[in-house]
Amino acid sequence: MTGALIILGVTLLTGLILWLTHRPGDDSGADESPEADASGEPEVCCGLHAVCEKGLSPDGKPVYYDDEELDRFSGREPDSYSSEEEEEFREVLYTLLPADVYPWGVSLTQRNIALPSALRDEWVMMAGDAAGH
């Protein structure tokens, strides 16, 4: 019984400390999402959540990554690619800068191009690595 009371006390104390230092509406910036970081640059989201539109151009048009030849795959199913066609996607994917991996996927989606099933996991892993996860 004493152990349970100690755990409860520590939990309450931790909650109180967190509440005091991270109150909603507190302008200290602690754990809030600022509009700009310390250097004055706008903060960029990680790109892995639905609320973020990272990679979208302001006018809604897709951004090309020297991959115009992939437009011929528009409307194809992810499982319908041959190994040579998958290799075309892989070549583009592995020549992208890490910061361009996620926006490239957005560009493909905007152009109605499905990433081959075999590359989907590779793209997700690379996009996560670029976002720092």
C-alpha positions as CSV (number, residue, x, y, z in Angstrom):
1,M,0.0,0.0,0.0
2,T,2.9,2.4,0.8
3,G,4.4,1.8,-2.6
4,A,1.2,2.7,-4.3
5,L,1.0,6.0,-2.3
6,I,4.6,6.8,-3.3
7,I,3.8,6.2,-7.0
8,L,0.7,8.3,-6.7
9,G,2.5,11.1,-5.0
10,V,5.3,11.2,-7.6
11,T,2.8,11.1,-10.4
12,L,0.8,14.1,-8.9
13,L,4.0,16.0,-8.3
14,T,5.2,15.4,-11.9
15,G,1.8,16.5,-13.2
16,L,1.8,19.6,-11.2
17,I,5.3,20.6,-12.4
18,L,4.3,19.9,-16.0
19,W,1.1,21.9,-15.6
20,L,3.0,24.9,-14.1
21,T,5.6,24.9,-16.8
22,H,3.4,24.2,-19.9
23,R,0.1,25.9,-19.3
24,P,-2.0,26.6,-22.4
25,G,-1.9,30.2,-23.4
26,D,1.6,30.6,-21.8
27,D,3.6,32.8,-24.2
28,S,6.9,31.5,-23.0
29,G,7.1,29.2,-26.0
30,A,7.6,26.1,-24.0
31,D,6.4,23.2,-26.2
32,E,4.2,25.5,-28.3
33,S,4.6,25.4,-32.1
34,P,6.1,28.8,-32.9
35,E,5.7,30.4,-36.3
36,A,9.4,30.9,-36.6
37,D,12.5,29.4,-34.9
38,A,15.2,31.3,-33.2
39,S,16.9,32.2,-36.5
40,G,13.7,33.9,-37.7
41,E,13.1,31.1,-40.3
42,P,9.6,29.7,-40.5
43,E,9.4,26.3,-38.8
44,V,8.9,23.4,-41.2
45,C,6.7,20.5,-40.1
46,C,8.0,17.0,-40.3
47,G,5.7,16.1,-43.2
48,L,4.4,12.9,-41.7
49,H,1.0,14.2,-40.4
50,A,-2.2,15.0,-42.2
51,V,-2.3,18.6,-40.8
52,C,0.9,19.5,-42.7
53,E,1.0,20.4,-46.3
54,K,4.8,20.3,-46.7
55,G,5.8,19.7,-50.3
56,L,2.8,21.4,-51.8
57,S,3.4,24.3,-54.1
58,P,1.5,27.5,-53.3
59,D,-0.5,27.2,-56.5
60,G,-1.4,23.5,-56.0
61,K,0.5,22.4,-59.2
62,P,2.8,19.5,-58.8
63,V,6.6,20.1,-58.5
64,Y,8.7,18.0,-60.8
65,Y,12.0,16.5,-59.7
66,D,13.5,15.8,-63.1
67,D,11.0,12.9,-63.4
68,E,8.7,14.0,-66.2
69,E,9.1,10.5,-67.8
70,L,7.1,9.0,-64.9
71,D,4.0,10.9,-66.1
72,R,3.3,8.0,-68.5
73,F,2.4,5.8,-65.4
74,S,-0.5,8.1,-64.4
75,G,-3.5,6.0,-63.5
76,R,-1.6,2.7,-63.1
77,E,-2.1,0.4,-60.1
78,P,0.8,0.0,-57.7
79,D,1.1,-3.8,-58.4
80,S,1.0,-3.5,-62.2
81,Y,4.6,-2.3,-62.7
82,S,7.3,-4.5,-64.3
83,S,10.7,-4.8,-62.6
84,E,12.2,-2.4,-65.2
85,E,9.5,0.2,-64.5
86,E,10.1,-0.2,-60.8
87,E,13.7,0.5,-61.4
88,E,12.9,3.8,-63.1
89,F,11.1,4.9,-59.9
90,R,14.0,3.6,-57.7
91,E,16.5,5.5,-59.8
92,V,14.7,8.8,-59.2
93,L,14.0,8.0,-55.5
94,Y,17.7,7.3,-54.7
95,T,19.0,10.4,-56.5
96,L,16.7,12.8,-54.5
97,L,18.1,15.0,-51.8
98,P,16.8,13.7,-48.4
99,A,14.6,16.9,-48.0
100,D,13.0,16.1,-51.4
101,V,11.9,12.5,-50.7
102,Y,8.5,13.4,-49.1
103,P,7.6,16.2,-51.5
104,W,8.4,13.9,-54.4
105,G,5.8,11.5,-53.1
106,V,3.3,14.4,-52.8
107,S,4.2,15.3,-56.4
108,L,3.5,11.8,-57.6
109,T,0.1,11.8,-55.8
110,Q,-0.8,15.1,-57.4
111,R,0.0,13.7,-60.8
112,N,-2.1,10.5,-60.1
113,I,1.0,8.3,-60.3
114,A,1.0,5.4,-57.8
115,L,4.4,4.4,-56.4
116,P,5.1,0.8,-57.1
117,S,4.3,-1.5,-54.1
118,A,7.8,-2.7,-53.9
119,L,9.1,0.9,-53.3
120,R,6.4,2.1,-51.0
121,D,8.2,0.9,-47.8
122,E,11.5,2.3,-49.0
123,W,9.9,5.7,-49.6
124,V,8.2,5.7,-46.2
125,M,11.5,4.9,-44.5
126,M,13.5,7.5,-46.4
127,A,10.8,10.2,-45.8
128,G,10.9,9.4,-42.1
129,D,14.7,9.5,-41.9
130,A,14.7,12.9,-43.7
131,A,12.2,14.2,-41.1
132,G,14.4,13.1,-38.3
133,H,12.4,10.1,-37.0
